[in-house]
Amino acid sequence: MAARLPGPLQLADLGRALGRHFDEPLLADHGFADWNGFFAWLGRRSDRFLLVLDEFPYLVEADPAVPSLWQRGWDQHLSRTRARVVLMGSSVSMMERETLAERSPLYGRRTGQLRLQPFAFRDAARFLPKYSFEDQVRAWSMLGGIPYYLTRFDDARPLAENLRTALLEPGAVLRDEVEFLLREELQEPRVYFALMQALAQGKRRPSELANAVGIPHSSLGKYLGVLQSLDLVRRDVPVTESAPEKSKRGLYGIVDPYVAFWFRHVFSRRSLLEAGRTAEAAAEISADLDLWASGAYEALCRDEVRRGLLDERLGVRWAAVGRWWEADREVDLVAFDADRACLLLGECKWSRGRVGQDVLARLEASAEPLTRRFPKKRVVRALFSRSGFTADLERRALADPDLLLVHGLSPSPSLSAVREPRAPYRSTKRPKVVRKPTTKSRRKPGSKSQQPIQQRTAKSQKP
């Protein structure tokens, strides 16, 4: 792993580490004098080995010529060996600029690239196994899925104590982490900080953001584009949009839960924190935490559906999952399959009370324009609840195969014991077959085939 040290010291440390690993005492004592010696040593090896360099950007910071030296070393020594080299770095902009960009000396020499993503909720929750599901969701809404952040919380302590010690107190590890990250990635942090703070406060439309930051609307796209390239900001459109990139209904939001929480609750209380009023700031945040967690719960429900939470039960694989809104109507979760033969409508409730039939009625009313647009499709309603469901709603769900109840992030236990998973859904619509009448098929007037269909049906139903 590289460190923020002068180039010659980093190179010497690398050589000593390799000498110890391959049992070469001379190399272990002295390291490499320059990069040519490093690549020549690697080129002489005939065995197959893997070299992983973490924080490659630190090498570039210490010596901007490193990418050019690596280009020459690879071309002259390593390209014909059995060596495999992995370059890693936490600075996204630096890695893209110095290794992936067309102007980089290393451009065209990579054989693969991978951007590591945070853990999904179910994996992140395993860092805090002693917490209840509710506290795991609250912790997720503050930390997201980055392992290092998750290890800052101790699930033997109350959540409020972890909030104070890891995020708010002077010297807390995560109190200034976002500021450090953004200053490392961005050249004009002032405008970007203002944009992120406006997003965290709920301003999501381009016009709202431009006004909040005080920049021309024509300049906004440049700043948002940079934040999107760093996976800090996303652009959402209604999931039913056929051309999302051209949609004028886009809304922007912060991708990472920790970054969003920091701007909404920590950065906005800097005056309190710098005045040493940590307890007051912690009390304000704790009072607002369930409201904040409700948004995270909605996002978790959508993510779980994307990951197949309801696939087996419904016999459907969803091609698109997201939100939908139109004028004053909004649906938390909308999904449809590749053939658009099945439509899923979901409502996510992070409330202390049990969810009842009134919530289902509101969901159906909000989604009425959608169901009217797809009149012949199968429509499934799914209700997600932190606190469970009323008895009458559970009885209704038992009788309705297209009404699903999900307690937390698991189907309701009372339903899973009764209802079997459905077979894969297939449309029952049959192709229309037109047959021309033939001489043999003609019947005399008044025969059964000449009677109106309604009359024949009525006769067949008589006892």
HELIX and SHEET records of a PDB file:
HELIX    1   1 GLY A    7  HIS A   21  1                                  15    
HELIX    2   2 PRO A   25  HIS A   30  1                                   6    
HELIX    3   3 TRP A   35  GLY A   43  1                                   9    
HELIX    4   4 PHE A   56  ALA A   62  1                                   7    
HELIX    5   5 VAL A   66  GLY A   73  1                                   8    
HELIX    6   6 TRP A   74  LEU A   78  3                                   5    
HELIX    7   7 VAL A   92  MET A   95  1                                   4    
HELIX    8   8 GLU A   96  LEU A  100  3                                   5    
HELIX    9   9 PHE A  121  ALA A  124  1                                   4    
HELIX   10  10 ALA A  125  PHE A  127  5                                   3    
HELIX   11  11 PHE A  133  LEU A  143  1                                  11    
HELIX   12  12 PRO A  147  LEU A  150  1                                   4    
HELIX   13  13 LEU A  159  LEU A  163  1                                   5    
HELIX   14  14 ARG A  164  LEU A  168  3                                   5    
HELIX   15  15 GLU A  177  GLU A  185  1                                   9    
HELIX   16  16 PRO A  189  ALA A  200  1                                  12    
HELIX   17  17 PRO A  206  VAL A  213  1                                   8    
HELIX   18  18 HIS A  217  SER A  229  1                                  13    
HELIX   19  19 PRO A  244  LYS A  246  5                                   3    
HELIX   20  20 PRO A  257  PHE A  261  1                                   5    
HELIX   21  21 TRP A  262  VAL A  266  3                                   5    
HELIX   22  22 PHE A  267  ARG A  269  5                                   3    
HELIX   23  23 ARG A  270  GLU A  274  1                                   5    
HELIX   24  24 THR A  278  ARG A  306  1                                  29    
HELIX   25  25 ASP A  311  LEU A  314  1                                   4    
HELIX   26  26 GLN A  357  SER A  366  1                                  10    
HELIX   27  27 GLU A  368  ARG A  373  1                                   6    
HELIX   28  28 ALA A  391  ALA A  399  1                                   9    
HELIX   29  29 PRO A  413  SER A  416  1                                   4    
HELIX   30  30 LYS A  448  GLN A  450  5                                   3    
HELIX   31  31 ILE A  453  SER A  460  1                                   8    
SHEET    1   A 2 LEU A  50  LEU A  53  0                                        
SHEET    2   A 2 ARG A  84  LEU A  87  1                                        
SHEET    1   B 2 VAL A 233  ASP A 236  0                                        
SHEET    2   B 2 LEU A 251  ILE A 254 -1                                        
SHEET    1   C 6 TRP A 318  GLU A 326  0                                        
SHEET    2   C 6 ARG A 329  ASP A 337 -1                                        
SHEET    3   C 6 CYS A 342  LYS A 349 -1                                        
SHEET    4   C 6 ARG A 378  SER A 385  1                                        
SHEET    5   C 6 LEU A 403  HIS A 407  1                                        
SHEET    6   C 6 SER A 410  PRO A 411 -1                                        
END                                                                             
